[in-house]
Amino acid sequence: MGSSWLALADQTAAEALVNDHPGLGFSGVDKRVEAEFRNRQEKLKTAAARRRYDLGKLGLRRGMWRAREYFTEAEALDKLESNRVALARLKETFPAHSDGVSVG
């Protein structure tokens, strides 16, 4: 399983996050969401290429678990994609210098 360090319900939640924590900026969040997306995408592709999700070779019980694993990973990837889109839209709505400050 991967991390779920950032899960925004919708555009309003994303705006609230930025409004409540203006020092966060976008660069770090963008990079982290992008890295998490690419990492999960690559893991899913690799597992599929290795035929991990070929359910025909598994018994019913194991096949069900493997199918759940696939759908869980695919849903997480979809959610990250939605977060990428929400962050891009959010970035467009804020001033050009809304990148925050470094805190460490």
C-alpha positions in Angstrom: 0.0 0.0 0.0 1.1 3.6 -0.6 0.6 6.7 1.5 -2.4 8.9 1.7 -0.8 11.9 3.2 -3.0 14.3 1.2 -6.6 13.5 0.5 -8.7 16.5 -0.5 -12.4 15.9 -0.7 -13.0 18.7 -3.2 -12.0 22.2 -4.4 -13.4 23.8 -1.2 -11.2 21.6 1.0 -8.2 22.5 -1.1 -8.9 26.2 -0.8 -9.5 25.8 3.0 -6.1 24.1 3.3 -4.3 26.9 1.6 -6.2 29.6 3.3 -5.6 28.1 6.8 -1.9 27.5 6.1 -0.6 30.1 3.7 3.0 29.2 4.4 2.6 25.8 2.8 2.9 27.1 -0.7 2.3 25.0 -3.8 5.8 23.8 -5.0 6.3 21.2 -2.3 2.8 20.0 -2.4 2.8 19.8 -6.2 6.1 17.8 -6.2 4.9 15.5 -3.5 1.6 14.7 -5.2 3.3 14.2 -8.6 5.9 11.9 -7.0 3.3 9.9 -5.3 1.2 9.6 -8.5 4.2 8.5 -10.6 5.3 6.0 -8.0 1.9 4.4 -7.7 1.4 4.4 -11.5 4.8 2.7 -12.0 4.1 0.1 -9.3 0.7 -0.7 -10.9 2.2 -1.0 -14.4 5.1 -3.2 -13.1 2.7 -5.5 -11.3 0.4 -5.7 -14.4 3.4 -6.5 -16.6 4.4 -9.3 -14.2 0.9 -10.6 -14.6 0.1 -10.1 -10.9 -3.5 -9.4 -11.7 -4.0 -12.4 -14.0 -6.8 -13.9 -12.0 -7.2 -17.0 -14.2 -4.2 -18.7 -12.5 -5.5 -18.1 -9.0 -8.2 -19.9 -7.0 -11.4 -18.1 -6.3 -10.5 -16.8 -2.8 -7.0 -15.6 -3.8 -8.4 -14.2 -7.0 -10.9 -12.1 -5.1 -8.1 -10.7 -2.9 -5.9 -9.9 -5.9 -8.8 -8.2 -7.6 -9.5 -6.1 -4.5 -5.8 -5.2 -4.4 -5.9 -4.0 -8.0 -9.0 -1.9 -7.5 -7.7 -0.4 -4.3 -4.5 0.7 -6.1 -6.4 1.9 -9.1 -8.8 4.0 -6.9 -5.8 5.5 -5.1 -4.3 6.4 -8.4 -7.6 8.0 -9.5 -7.8 10.0 -6.2 -4.2 11.3 -6.7 -5.1 12.3 -10.3 -8.1 14.2 -8.9 -5.8 15.9 -6.4 -3.4 16.9 -9.1 -6.3 18.5 -11.1 -7.6 20.2 -7.9 -4.2 21.6 -7.0 -3.7 22.9 -10.6 -7.1 24.7 -10.5 -6.3 26.0 -7.0 -3.0 27.3 -8.1 -4.7 29.3 -10.9 -7.0 31.0 -8.4 -4.2 32.3 -6.2 -1.7 35.1 -6.8 1.5 34.4 -8.6 3.6 34.6 -5.4 1.5 32.2 -3.4 4.4 29.7 -3.1 4.9 30.2 0.7 8.1 30.3 2.6 10.5 27.6 3.6 10.2 26.5 7.1 13.2 24.4 7.6 
